[in-house]
């Protein structure tokens, strides 16, 4: 099965809310495009996912805070971060006047890593 697309085409308007689009789902792996425009994780809230997530920033800028770390990770186009299952994290900042585009790969923590 051949699939193709353009990760930077037909970007959803994220002015009102962050947008999540599944681009591909295969053998327990989900590929997702996330579009933000100034959105952040609400104060006091943390993501604590039961799956692994690898995120590549394609456009814009973002700050990702990991629970227990003093400084946020600054992501710019081309930078990526690996968030293991149950790594508590939050988005502290995204650019308010342009789209921040993330490419995220999600897979089960039950899948063995090599």
N, C-alpha and C positions, 0 to 999 in steps of 0.2 A: 504494500500500500504506500504510494507516494503522496506526500502532502507538502505543500509549500505556502509561503505567505511573505508578507513584508511587516516586520515587527514595528516599523515606524509609520505605517500607513493607517488611515482611517482611525485616528486617535479619538477616543471617546471624550466628550467634554466633561472635565472634572471640576468645573467651577463650583458646583453645588455640593458634590460628594465624590469621594474617591471611587474609582471604577475598577472592577475586577473582571477580566475576560479570560476564560479558559481557551487556550489556543490548541491544545492537544492533550489527550489523556490516553495512555497506553501502558499496559503491564504494570499498573500500580504507580506510575509516574504522571504527575500533572504539570503541564507547562502553562503558566499564567502570565498575562500582561496586566500590570497594575498601573493606573494613571492617577497621579495626585496633583493637586494644585493648591498648595498651602495647607493641606490637611495634616493633622498630627494625631497621635494616639491620645485620647482624653486623659487629663491629669489624673494620676493615681492608678491608671489601668496599665496592665502588661499583657502582651501576647504570651501564652504558654501552650504551645501546640504539641500534640502527641506525635507529630511527624517532623522529619528533617526538612529544612528549607534553605536552598541556595539562591541568593538574589544578586543579580547584576544590574547596575544602574546604567540605563541606555541614554537618558537625557535628563537635564535638570540637576538638582543637588538635593541631598538629604542628610540628616543627622539621625543615626540609629543608636539608641542607648541600650546597653546590656546591663541587666540587674547585677549590682555588685561592683561594677566598674565606675571609676570616677569621671572618665571622659567619654563622650559620645564618639562613634565612628563616623567620620565624614565621608560620604559617598559622592563621587562625581562620575561622569560618564566613563565607563570602562572599569570602574572599581566594583568588586563583588565582596560578599560576606556570606559565610556558611553559618547557619543557625541550627545547631543540633536540636533534636526533639527535646522539649521542655527547657530550652534556653529562654529564660524570661527576657523579653526585649520590648522596646517601644520606639515609635517614630517621634522624635523630638521636634523636627522641623523639616519642611519641604518648601521649595521656592514658591512664594505666594502669587507671582505674576507670570508664571510659565508652567507648562506641564513638566512634571517629573515622571519619567517612564521607567518602570522596573520590569525586569524579566525574572520570574520566580519559578524554580523547579521544586516540586514537593514530592516526597516519597516516604513510605512507611519506615518507622524506626525498626520494624521487624526485618527489613531487608539488610543483609550483611554488607558491610563496607569492606572493600579490599584495601 
